[in-house]
């Protein structure tokens, strides 16, 4: 990858980098085109200089430079990742594609240190009894996952009654990249962001034209995964539409799963400063499960059935000026869940919300954000256990609702020509059910020398109780309080050159008021201490070779914590072996993974390979070979994961 850049320095010492990337293995690049890129770069620099910026050093186009990653998660403003005191990781679309996974959470699991996603089948997570897709970040997540917040383009996503995401809702095909913030992010994102945030950033059509991509693959267990994605850009108008159909027979008889998905987004740029976006998502999956019933009765022939429909729509308007930018988003989501396990269960939930924030640069080196969130979510269970709702029932509920409204503010200041960055924030979290609580965060970034960064932060996270914990079953307790967690962390990063970058993070998390069942009642008596170490490294030793590695260690005071391995590692390789041939391989493994009582903790290593051949610019063929060593392992009790699997397919780009 040839990267051309120019650093420019503002009058307050902040560096801005203008860059262009060219991959000689992805397209033919002659000298004239390279010269054109340099020319465009020069024009950009001239324009920036005319705004009061000056060049810091001379451009050396014979070298390859690493450009600092820019994220929006953790600040609501595009910010260099190394300028944030919090731990944010990025998985881009190429890295997602290299895994060969159609489901987003399967693609990112174990790629990021301390992030683990439970799985049970070759495809399909499911929900309810025997469901998977549970997320733990640094051992925090809940069961079901309600302490790690899923977001799409900054919009929070969870089902109202159980306050958890639905893992099958998220596909890779329309995703530009994923940002994962490890640790509390409740100042910016409120409840459920106690353990961390996974923010899915969708693709945009940035250049004029119509582009269509058809992807299809078929393989083990009669699994067929297919998607059709179209993007349009016509001046100020843009759109993206992605359709997918996926199915599998599953790893056992009657363990089949099929899913239909739609994602659509439209945009209109009124001017360079004002833009509008609207999106709609719809997903339905139908799945069967013959395994869960046999855990209590090995002779059972019951087959549990799930039919889940979820949808989401939003409208946003954003502004972007020289010293201020912001966004207002109105959103609505809904769910209609039918589960027979084996008795009939039916739930409905919806959520309406408004997200608004504005970023300011009040003086050189300073950035401030003020925001306000409003949301009201409702849910009801008209049928449970095959019995319709009646007054006083403990397994069904009439429609309940909770309303939350929270102003917040953050501020950061760059000092000493960017050597020191101080960051802080505060949210006043209000709820008609849980009252008011104050949520703080703060941190510093020190860059003592070129390529070095030292970060330290503290942050508070919280999670409001769900309808299930408040109103359902014998354990219900309407007087529950929010769960809380304080997190302290420090990290050191060093970019030695393009050949090696290294980050080491240590954290200490203390949870309190955790909801536990005591004497058959939900009460706020639980607590925990999680502490650990995270290491990430990346290298580009050759222009056609990229390496990535991560490791995490978790020590927790909790016993029997599922989906939270003590040790976790990932080694990834991307090699453009020839102009038309690419190899992507990864080695991922865990140790000390609790499955169930009286079962040894699980330990396994998986070797995966994807081979891509591109005979034409518009067509590529690929093969995904997962678990090459045919390792036997289990993540969820009773659900043995598949051994060696193979998928083959094509991608057609028009």
C-alpha positions as CSV (number, residue, x, y, z in Angstrom):
1,X,0.0,0.0,0.0
2,X,1.6,3.3,-1.1
3,X,0.5,6.2,1.2
4,X,1.2,9.8,0.4
5,X,0.6,12.4,3.1
6,X,1.5,15.8,4.3
7,X,1.4,16.9,7.9
8,X,0.2,20.4,8.7
9,X,0.2,22.1,12.0
10,X,-2.5,24.5,13.4
11,X,-1.6,27.5,15.4
12,X,-2.4,25.7,18.6
13,X,0.0,22.8,17.8
14,X,-2.5,20.2,16.6
15,X,-1.4,18.2,13.6
16,X,-3.7,17.5,10.6
17,X,-2.6,14.9,8.1
18,X,-3.7,15.0,4.4
19,X,-3.2,11.6,2.7
20,X,-4.1,9.4,-0.2
21,X,-3.6,5.6,-0.4
22,X,-2.9,3.5,-3.5
23,X,-2.7,-0.3,-3.4
24,X,-0.6,-1.5,-6.4
25,X,-2.0,-5.0,-5.9
26,X,-5.6,-3.9,-6.2
27,X,-5.3,-1.7,-9.3
28,X,-2.7,-0.9,-11.9
29,X,-1.0,2.4,-11.0
30,X,1.3,4.0,-13.5
31,X,3.6,6.9,-12.8
32,X,1.1,9.4,-14.3
33,X,-1.6,8.5,-11.9
34,X,0.8,8.7,-8.9
35,X,1.8,12.1,-10.1
36,X,-1.8,13.1,-10.3
37,X,-2.4,12.1,-6.7
38,X,0.6,14.1,-5.6
39,X,-0.9,17.0,-7.5
40,X,-4.2,16.7,-5.8
41,X,-2.4,16.5,-2.5
42,X,-0.5,19.7,-3.2
43,X,-3.7,21.5,-4.1
44,X,-5.2,20.4,-0.7
45,X,-2.2,21.7,1.1
46,X,-2.4,25.0,-0.7
47,X,-6.0,25.4,0.2
48,X,-5.2,24.5,3.9
49,X,-2.3,26.9,4.0
50,X,-4.7,29.7,2.7
51,X,-6.7,29.1,5.9
52,X,-3.8,29.9,8.2
53,X,-2.1,26.5,8.4
54,X,1.6,25.9,7.5
55,X,3.6,22.9,6.5
56,X,5.6,21.2,9.2
57,X,7.9,19.1,7.1
58,X,8.6,18.0,3.6
59,X,6.8,15.1,1.9
60,X,8.9,12.1,1.1
61,X,6.9,10.1,-1.4
62,X,9.4,7.3,-1.4
63,X,8.3,6.1,2.0
64,X,5.1,4.5,3.4
65,X,3.6,6.2,6.4
66,X,0.9,5.1,8.9
67,X,-2.0,7.4,9.1
68,X,-3.7,7.8,12.5
69,X,-7.1,6.1,12.6
70,X,-10.1,8.4,13.1
71,X,-13.1,7.3,15.1
72,X,-16.4,8.9,16.2
73,X,-17.2,6.5,19.0
74,X,-16.2,7.9,22.3
75,X,-16.5,11.6,21.3
76,X,-19.4,12.1,18.9
77,X,-16.9,13.8,16.7
78,X,-14.3,12.5,14.2
79,X,-11.2,12.3,16.4
80,X,-7.8,10.7,16.1
81,X,-8.0,7.4,18.0
82,X,-4.7,8.2,19.8
83,X,-6.2,11.5,21.0
84,X,-8.9,9.7,23.0
85,X,-8.0,8.5,26.5
86,X,-10.4,5.5,26.1
87,X,-9.7,2.2,24.4
88,X,-11.3,2.1,20.9
89,X,-10.6,-0.6,18.3
90,X,-11.5,-0.6,14.6
91,X,-12.3,-3.5,12.3
92,X,-12.7,-2.2,8.7
93,X,-14.7,-3.7,5.8
94,X,-11.6,-5.5,4.4
95,X,-10.9,-7.2,7.7
96,X,-14.6,-8.1,8.0
97,X,-14.6,-9.5,4.5
98,X,-11.4,-11.5,5.2
99,X,-13.2,-13.6,7.8
100,X,-15.7,-14.9,5.3
101,X,-18.5,-14.4,7.8
102,X,-21.9,-13.0,6.8
103,X,-22.9,-12.2,10.4
104,X,-21.2,-9.2,11.9
105,X,-20.7,-10.5,15.5
106,X,-19.1,-13.7,14.3
107,X,-16.7,-11.7,12.2
108,X,-15.4,-9.5,15.1
109,X,-15.5,-12.0,17.9
110,X,-11.9,-12.5,19.3
111,X,-10.4,-10.1,16.7
112,X,-10.6,-7.4,19.4
113,X,-9.0,-8.1,22.8
114,X,-11.4,-8.8,25.6
115,X,-14.4,-9.0,23.2
116,X,-16.0,-12.4,23.0
117,X,-19.3,-13.5,21.3
118,X,-21.0,-16.8,22.1
119,X,-21.9,-19.0,19.2
120,X,-23.7,-22.4,18.8
121,X,-24.0,-23.3,15.1
122,X,-22.4,-22.7,11.7
123,X,-24.9,-19.8,11.1
124,X,-27.6,-18.2,13.2
125,X,-27.5,-17.1,16.8
126,X,-31.2,-17.3,17.9
127,X,-32.6,-16.0,21.1
128,X,-34.3,-17.2,24.3
129,X,-33.4,-20.7,25.7
130,X,-30.4,-22.0,23.9
131,X,-29.8,-18.7,22.1
132,X,-26.3,-17.3,21.5
133,X,-24.8,-14.0,20.3
134,X,-24.1,-13.0,23.9
135,X,-21.4,-10.3,24.1
136,X,-18.8,-9.9,26.9
137,X,-16.3,-7.0,27.0
138,X,-13.8,-7.5,29.7
139,X,-16.1,-10.0,31.3
140,X,-19.0,-7.5,31.4
141,X,-22.2,-8.1,29.4
142,X,-24.9,-9.8,31.4
143,X,-27.1,-12.7,30.5
144,X,-28.8,-11.9,28.2
145,X,-26.4,-9.2,27.0
146,X,-27.7,-5.9,28.4
147,X,-24.5,-4.2,29.6
148,X,-22.7,-3.9,26.2
149,X,-24.6,-1.5,23.9
150,X,-25.0,-2.2,20.1
151,X,-25.3,0.8,17.9
152,X,-25.7,1.5,14.2
153,X,-24.4,4.8,13.1
154,X,-24.6,6.0,16.7
155,X,-28.2,4.8,17.3
156,X,-28.7,2.5,20.3
157,X,-30.2,-0.9,19.5
158,X,-31.9,-3.2,22.0
159,X,-35.2,-5.0,22.4
160,X,-37.4,-3.3,25.0
161,X,-38.5,-6.1,27.3
162,X,-35.2,-7.9,27.9
163,X,-33.0,-4.9,27.1
164,X,-30.7,-6.9,24.9
165,X,-29.7,-6.8,21.2
166,X,-30.7,-9.4,18.7
167,X,-27.4,-10.7,17.3
168,X,-28.9,-11.9,14.0
169,X,-29.9,-8.3,13.1
170,X,-26.4,-7.3,12.1
171,X,-24.8,-8.3,8.7
172,X,-21.4,-7.5,7.3
173,X,-22.4,-6.6,3.7
174,X,-23.4,-3.0,4.2
175,X,-20.8,-2.1,6.9
176,X,-18.0,0.3,6.3
177,X,-16.3,-0.4,9.6
178,X,-16.9,-1.3,13.3
179,X,-15.7,0.7,16.2
180,X,-15.5,-1.0,19.6
181,X,-15.1,1.0,22.8
182,X,-13.9,-1.2,25.6
183,X,-15.0,0.1,29.0
184,X,-17.9,2.3,30.1
185,X,-19.3,4.8,27.6
186,X,-22.5,5.8,29.5
187,X,-21.6,9.6,29.5
188,X,-22.3,9.7,25.8
189,X,-24.6,6.7,25.3
190,X,-26.5,6.2,28.5
191,X,-27.8,2.9,29.9
192,X,-26.5,-0.4,28.6
193,X,-23.1,1.1,27.7
194,X,-21.7,-0.1,31.1
195,X,-19.2,-2.6,29.7
196,X,-18.6,-1.1,26.3
197,X,-20.1,-0.1,22.9
198,X,-20.0,-1.7,19.5
199,X,-20.8,1.0,16.9
200,X,-21.5,-0.2,13.4
201,X,-20.8,2.4,10.8
202,X,-22.6,1.8,7.5
203,X,-21.3,2.5,4.0
204,X,-21.8,5.7,2.1
205,X,-21.9,6.2,-1.7
206,X,-19.2,8.9,-2.0
207,X,-18.7,9.1,-5.8
208,X,-21.2,9.5,-8.6
209,X,-22.6,6.4,-10.3
210,X,-24.5,3.2,-9.7
211,X,-22.8,0.2,-8.3
212,X,-24.2,-3.2,-7.6
213,X,-22.6,-6.1,-5.8
214,X,-23.9,-9.7,-5.7
215,X,-22.3,-12.1,-3.3
216,X,-23.2,-15.8,-2.9
217,X,-21.6,-18.7,-1.2
218,X,-22.5,-22.3,-0.5
219,X,-21.0,-25.0,1.6
220,X,-21.1,-27.3,4.7
221,X,-24.3,-28.3,6.3
222,X,-26.2,-27.2,3.2
223,X,-25.5,-23.6,4.1
224,X,-26.3,-20.9,1.6
225,X,-25.4,-17.2,2.2
226,X,-26.3,-14.6,-0.4
227,X,-26.7,-10.8,-0.6
228,X,-27.3,-8.1,-3.1
229,X,-26.2,-4.5,-2.4
230,X,-26.7,-1.4,-4.6
231,X,-25.3,2.1,-4.0
232,X,-26.3,5.2,-6.0
233,X,-24.7,8.6,-6.0
234,X,-26.3,11.3,-8.2
235,X,-25.0,14.7,-7.2
236,X,-26.5,15.6,-3.8
237,X,-28.6,12.4,-3.6
238,X,-27.2,9.0,-2.4
239,X,-28.7,5.7,-1.5
240,X,-27.7,2.2,-0.3
241,X,-30.0,-0.9,-0.4
242,X,-28.9,-4.3,0.8
243,X,-30.9,-7.5,0.6
244,X,-29.8,-10.8,1.9
245,X,-31.1,-14.4,2.3
246,X,-29.2,-16.9,4.4
247,X,-30.1,-20.4,5.4
248,X,-28.5,-23.6,6.8
249,X,-29.5,-27.1,7.8
250,X,-27.4,-26.7,10.9
251,X,-25.0,-29.0,12.6
252,X,-27.7,-31.5,13.7
253,X,-31.0,-32.7,12.3
254,X,-33.8,-30.2,12.8
255,X,-31.3,-27.4,13.8
256,X,-32.1,-25.4,10.6
257,X,-32.1,-21.6,10.4
258,X,-33.1,-19.1,7.8
259,X,-33.1,-15.4,7.7
260,X,-34.3,-12.5,5.4
261,X,-32.8,-9.0,5.8
262,X,-33.2,-5.6,4.3
263,X,-31.2,-2.5,5.0
264,X,-31.9,0.8,3.1
265,X,-30.4,4.2,3.5
266,X,-31.0,7.4,1.6
267,X,-29.3,10.7,1.8
268,X,-29.5,14.3,0.5
269,X,-26.8,16.9,0.8
270,X,-28.5,20.3,0.9
271,X,-25.1,22.0,1.0
272,X,-21.6,21.2,2.2
273,X,-22.8,22.2,5.7
274,X,-26.3,20.5,5.9
275,X,-27.1,16.9,5.1
276,X,-30.1,14.6,5.8
277,X,-30.1,10.8,6.1
278,X,-33.0,8.3,6.4
279,X,-32.7,4.6,6.9
280,X,-34.8,1.5,7.4
281,X,-33.9,-2.0,8.5
282,X,-36.1,-5.1,8.6
283,X,-35.1,-8.6,9.6
284,X,-36.9,-11.9,10.1
285,X,-35.4,-15.2,11.1
286,X,-37.0,-18.6,11.6
287,X,-35.1,-21.2,13.5
288,X,-35.5,-24.6,15.1
289,X,-33.6,-26.1,18.0
290,X,-33.7,-29.8,18.9
291,X,-30.9,-29.6,21.5
292,X,-32.1,-27.4,24.4
293,X,-34.9,-29.8,25.4
294,X,-32.5,-32.7,25.7
295,X,-30.4,-30.9,28.3
296,X,-33.0,-31.8,31.0
297,X,-34.4,-34.9,29.3
298,X,-32.0,-36.7,27.0
299,X,-35.0,-38.6,25.6
300,X,-36.9,-35.5,24.6
301,X,-38.0,-35.2,21.0
302,X,-39.3,-31.6,21.4
303,X,-38.1,-29.1,18.8
304,X,-38.1,-25.5,19.9
305,X,-39.2,-23.0,17.3
306,X,-38.5,-19.2,16.9
307,X,-39.9,-16.7,14.5
308,X,-38.5,-13.2,15.1
309,X,-39.2,-10.0,13.3
310,X,-37.4,-6.8,14.1
311,X,-37.4,-3.4,12.3
312,X,-35.9,0.0,12.7
313,X,-36.2,3.4,11.0
314,X,-34.6,6.8,11.6
315,X,-34.3,10.3,10.2
316,X,-31.3,12.5,10.9
317,X,-30.1,16.0,9.9
318,X,-26.5,17.0,10.4
319,X,-24.5,20.2,10.1
320,X,-20.8,20.8,9.7
321,X,-19.1,24.2,9.9
322,X,-15.5,25.2,10.5
323,X,-15.8,25.4,14.3
324,X,-19.0,23.5,15.0
325,X,-20.9,20.4,13.8
326,X,-23.8,18.4,15.1
327,X,-26.6,16.0,14.5
328,X,-30.2,15.4,15.4
329,X,-31.7,11.9,14.9
330,X,-35.2,10.7,15.4
331,X,-35.6,6.9,15.5
332,X,-38.2,4.1,16.0
333,X,-37.6,0.4,16.5
334,X,-40.0,-2.5,17.0
335,X,-40.0,-6.2,17.5
336,X,-42.5,-9.1,17.2
337,X,-41.2,-12.3,18.7
338,X,-42.8,-15.7,18.6
339,X,-41.1,-18.6,20.5
340,X,-42.4,-22.1,21.1
341,X,-40.1,-23.8,23.7
342,X,-42.2,-25.9,23.7
343,X,-45.1,-23.8,24.9
344,X,-46.1,-20.7,23.0
345,X,-44.6,-17.3,23.9
346,X,-45.4,-14.0,22.2
347,X,-43.9,-10.5,22.9
348,X,-44.1,-7.1,21.3
349,X,-41.8,-4.2,22.0
350,X,-41.0,-0.8,20.5
351,X,-38.8,2.2,21.2
352,X,-39.0,5.9,20.2
353,X,-36.1,8.2,20.7
354,X,-34.4,11.5,19.8
355,X,-30.6,12.0,19.9
356,X,-29.2,15.5,19.6
357,X,-25.7,16.9,20.0
358,X,-23.5,19.8,18.9
359,X,-19.7,19.9,18.9
360,X,-17.9,23.2,19.3
361,X,-14.4,24.5,19.1
362,X,-14.6,27.5,21.5
363,X,-10.9,28.4,21.3
364,X,-7.7,26.8,19.8
365,X,-7.1,23.3,21.1
366,X,-10.5,23.0,22.8
367,X,-13.4,20.8,21.8
368,X,-16.8,20.7,23.6
369,X,-19.9,18.7,23.1
370,X,-23.4,19.3,24.5
371,X,-26.1,16.7,23.9
372,X,-29.5,15.5,24.9
373,X,-31.0,12.1,24.6
374,X,-34.7,11.2,24.9
375,X,-36.2,7.7,24.6
376,X,-39.3,5.9,25.7
377,X,-39.6,2.1,25.3
378,X,-42.5,-0.1,25.8
379,X,-43.3,-3.8,25.7
380,X,-45.9,-6.4,26.5
381,X,-46.2,-10.2,26.6
382,X,-49.8,-11.2,25.7
383,X,-49.0,-15.0,25.8
384,X,-46.5,-17.1,27.7
385,X,-46.4,-20.8,28.4
386,X,-49.3,-21.1,26.1
387,X,-51.5,-19.1,28.4
388,X,-52.9,-15.6,27.6
389,X,-52.3,-12.7,29.9
390,X,-54.5,-12.2,32.9
391,X,-54.2,-9.7,35.7
392,X,-51.7,-10.7,38.3
393,X,-49.9,-13.1,36.0
394,X,-46.1,-13.5,36.7
395,X,-45.2,-14.8,33.2
396,X,-47.1,-12.2,31.1
397,X,-47.3,-8.5,31.3
398,X,-49.6,-5.8,30.0
399,X,-47.9,-3.0,28.2
400,X,-45.2,-1.3,30.3
401,X,-43.2,1.8,29.5
402,X,-40.1,3.6,30.7
403,X,-39.0,7.1,29.7
404,X,-35.5,8.4,29.9
405,X,-34.1,11.9,29.2
406,X,-30.5,12.9,29.7
407,X,-28.5,16.0,29.0
408,X,-24.7,15.6,28.9
409,X,-21.6,17.5,28.1
410,X,-17.9,16.7,27.3
411,X,-14.8,18.8,27.0
412,X,-11.3,18.2,25.8
413,X,-8.3,20.6,25.7
414,X,-5.0,20.1,23.9
415,X,-2.1,21.6,25.6
416,X,1.7,22.0,25.0
417,X,1.4,21.8,21.3
418,X,-0.6,18.6,21.5
419,X,1.7,16.8,23.9
420,X,-1.1,16.7,26.5
421,X,-4.8,16.3,26.0
422,X,-7.2,16.5,28.9
423,X,-10.7,15.1,28.5
424,X,-13.8,15.0,30.7
425,X,-17.6,14.6,30.6
426,X,-20.8,14.4,32.7
427,X,-24.3,13.0,32.1
428,X,-27.3,13.7,34.1
429,X,-29.3,10.5,33.6
430,X,-33.0,10.9,34.3
431,X,-35.7,8.3,34.3
432,X,-39.4,8.3,35.3
433,X,-38.7,4.9,36.9
434,X,-35.2,5.2,38.3
435,X,-34.8,8.9,39.2
436,X,-31.6,10.9,38.6
437,X,-28.0,9.8,38.7
438,X,-24.8,11.6,37.7
439,X,-22.4,9.8,35.4
440,X,-18.8,11.1,35.1
441,X,-15.8,10.3,33.0
442,X,-12.3,11.8,32.6
443,X,-8.9,11.0,31.2
444,X,-5.6,12.3,29.8
445,X,-3.4,11.5,26.8
446,X,0.3,12.3,27.0
447,X,2.5,12.1,23.9
448,X,6.0,12.5,25.3
449,X,7.8,11.7,22.0
450,X,7.1,10.9,18.4
451,X,5.2,7.7,18.1
452,X,4.5,7.4,21.8
453,X,1.2,7.8,23.7
454,X,0.3,7.3,27.3
455,X,-3.4,7.2,28.3
456,X,-5.2,7.1,31.6
457,X,-8.9,7.3,32.3
458,X,-11.7,6.7,34.7
459,X,-15.4,6.3,33.7
460,X,-18.6,5.3,35.3
461,X,-21.1,3.1,33.6
462,X,-24.7,2.1,34.4
463,X,-27.5,-0.2,33.3
464,X,-31.1,0.3,34.1
465,X,-33.1,-2.8,35.0
466,X,-35.2,-4.4,32.3
467,X,-38.9,-5.2,32.2
468,X,-38.0,-8.8,32.8
469,X,-36.2,-8.0,36.0
470,X,-38.9,-5.6,37.2
471,X,-42.1,-7.4,36.3
472,X,-41.7,-11.0,35.0
473,X,-41.7,-14.3,36.8
474,X,-41.4,-15.1,40.5
475,X,-38.2,-13.1,40.8
476,X,-39.7,-9.8,39.7
477,X,-38.9,-6.8,41.8
478,X,-40.3,-3.4,40.7
479,X,-38.0,-1.6,43.3
480,X,-34.7,-2.4,41.6
481,X,-32.0,0.2,41.1
482,X,-29.6,0.6,38.2
483,X,-26.4,-1.4,38.1
484,X,-23.2,0.6,38.3
485,X,-19.6,0.1,37.4
486,X,-16.4,2.2,37.8
487,X,-13.5,1.5,35.4
488,X,-9.9,2.6,35.7
489,X,-7.4,2.0,33.0
490,X,-4.0,3.0,31.7
491,X,-2.4,2.2,28.3
492,X,0.9,2.8,26.6
493,X,1.2,2.8,22.8
494,X,4.2,3.0,20.5
495,X,4.4,3.3,16.7
496,X,7.9,2.2,15.9
497,X,7.5,2.5,12.2
498,X,5.3,1.0,9.5
499,X,6.8,-2.3,10.6
500,X,5.4,-2.4,14.1
501,X,2.8,-0.7,16.3
502,X,2.1,-1.9,19.8
503,X,-0.5,-1.0,22.5
504,X,-0.7,-2.4,26.0
505,X,-3.7,-1.6,28.3
506,X,-4.3,-2.5,31.9
507,X,-7.8,-2.1,33.5
508,X,-9.6,-2.4,36.8
509,X,-13.4,-2.5,36.9
510,X,-15.6,-2.6,40.0
511,X,-19.3,-3.3,39.7
512,X,-21.9,-2.7,42.4
513,X,-25.7,-3.0,42.8
514,X,-25.6,-5.9,40.4
515,X,-28.9,-7.7,40.1
516,X,-28.9,-11.2,41.5
517,X,-31.6,-13.7,42.5
518,X,-31.7,-14.1,46.3
519,X,-34.5,-16.2,47.9
520,X,-36.3,-16.2,44.6
521,X,-36.3,-12.4,44.2
522,X,-34.2,-10.0,42.1
523,X,-32.2,-7.8,44.4
524,X,-29.3,-5.3,44.1
525,X,-26.7,-7.2,46.1
526,X,-24.2,-8.3,43.6
527,X,-20.7,-7.0,43.0
528,X,-17.6,-7.9,41.1
529,X,-14.0,-6.9,40.4
530,X,-12.6,-7.5,36.9
531,X,-9.1,-6.7,36.0
532,X,-6.9,-7.6,33.1
533,X,-4.4,-6.8,30.4
534,X,-4.9,-6.2,26.7
535,X,-2.2,-6.2,24.0
536,X,-2.6,-5.3,20.4
537,X,0.1,-5.2,17.6
538,X,0.1,-4.6,13.9
539,X,2.7,-4.6,11.2
540,X,3.0,-3.9,7.5
541,X,6.5,-5.4,6.7
542,X,5.7,-5.4,3.0
543,X,3.4,-3.4,0.8
544,X,1.4,-6.6,0.1
545,X,1.5,-8.1,3.6
546,X,-0.4,-7.0,6.7
547,X,-0.1,-8.7,10.1
548,X,-2.4,-8.2,13.2
549,X,-2.3,-9.7,16.7
550,X,-4.1,-9.3,20.0
551,X,-4.1,-10.9,23.4
552,X,-6.2,-10.4,26.5
553,X,-6.2,-11.7,30.0
554,X,-9.1,-11.5,32.4
555,X,-9.1,-12.1,36.1
556,X,-12.6,-11.9,37.6
557,X,-14.0,-12.3,41.1
558,X,-17.1,-13.9,39.7
559,X,-17.6,-17.7,39.5
560,X,-19.3,-19.4,36.6
561,X,-19.1,-16.4,34.2
562,X,-20.0,-17.7,30.8
563,X,-18.7,-16.3,27.5
564,X,-15.7,-14.7,29.3
565,X,-12.5,-16.6,28.6
566,X,-9.5,-16.0,30.9
567,X,-7.1,-16.0,28.0
568,X,-7.9,-14.9,24.4
569,X,-5.7,-14.4,21.4
570,X,-5.9,-13.6,17.7
571,X,-3.2,-13.7,14.9
572,X,-4.2,-12.4,11.5
573,X,-2.5,-12.3,8.2
574,X,-3.5,-10.7,4.9
575,X,-1.2,-11.4,1.9
576,X,-1.7,-10.2,-1.7
577,X,0.4,-13.0,-3.0
578,X,-0.2,-12.1,-6.7
579,X,-2.1,-9.4,-8.5
580,X,-5.1,-11.7,-8.7
581,X,-4.6,-13.9,-5.7
582,X,-5.1,-13.0,-2.0
583,X,-4.8,-15.1,1.1
584,X,-6.3,-14.2,4.5
585,X,-5.6,-16.4,7.5
586,X,-6.2,-16.2,11.2
587,X,-5.4,-18.2,14.2
588,X,-7.7,-17.5,17.1
589,X,-8.1,-19.2,20.5
590,X,-9.3,-19.1,24.0
591,X,-8.5,-20.7,27.3
592,X,-10.2,-20.8,30.7
593,X,-13.7,-20.6,29.2
594,X,-16.4,-21.6,31.7
595,X,-19.2,-23.7,30.1
596,X,-21.1,-25.3,33.0
597,X,-20.7,-26.8,36.4
598,X,-18.9,-30.1,36.5
599,X,-17.4,-29.5,33.1
600,X,-13.7,-28.6,32.6
601,X,-13.1,-25.1,31.4
602,X,-12.9,-25.0,27.6
603,X,-9.6,-24.4,25.7
604,X,-9.4,-24.4,21.9
605,X,-7.5,-23.0,18.9
606,X,-9.0,-22.4,15.5
607,X,-7.1,-22.0,12.2
608,X,-9.1,-20.3,9.4
609,X,-8.2,-19.5,5.8
610,X,-9.8,-17.5,3.0
611,X,-8.5,-17.7,-0.6
612,X,-9.7,-15.1,-3.1
613,X,-9.0,-15.2,-6.8
614,X,-9.9,-12.2,-8.9
615,X,-9.6,-13.0,-12.7
616,X,-11.4,-9.7,-13.6
617,X,-11.8,-6.4,-11.8
618,X,-15.6,-7.0,-11.6
619,X,-15.5,-10.7,-10.5
620,X,-13.8,-12.7,-7.7
621,X,-14.1,-16.2,-6.5
622,X,-13.4,-17.2,-2.9
623,X,-13.2,-20.2,-0.6
624,X,-13.6,-20.1,3.2
625,X,-11.9,-22.9,5.0
626,X,-12.7,-22.7,8.8
627,X,-11.4,-24.8,11.6
628,X,-8.8,-26.5,9.4
629,X,-7.6,-28.7,12.2
630,X,-11.1,-30.0,12.9
631,X,-11.0,-29.0,16.5
632,X,-13.8,-30.1,18.8
633,X,-15.0,-27.4,21.1
634,X,-18.1,-26.0,22.9
635,X,-19.1,-22.4,23.8
636,X,-22.6,-23.0,25.0
637,X,-23.4,-26.1,27.1
638,X,-24.9,-28.9,24.9
639,X,-24.1,-27.2,21.6
640,X,-21.0,-28.7,20.1
641,X,-19.5,-26.3,17.5
642,X,-18.9,-27.5,14.0
643,X,-15.5,-29.0,13.0
644,X,-13.9,-28.3,9.7
645,X,-16.3,-26.4,7.4
646,X,-15.9,-25.2,3.8
647,X,-17.7,-22.5,1.9
648,X,-17.2,-21.4,-1.7
649,X,-18.7,-18.6,-3.6
650,X,-18.3,-15.5,-5.8
651,X,-18.6,-11.7,-5.7
652,X,-19.8,-9.9,-8.8
653,X,-19.3,-6.1,-8.9
654,X,-21.2,-4.1,-11.6
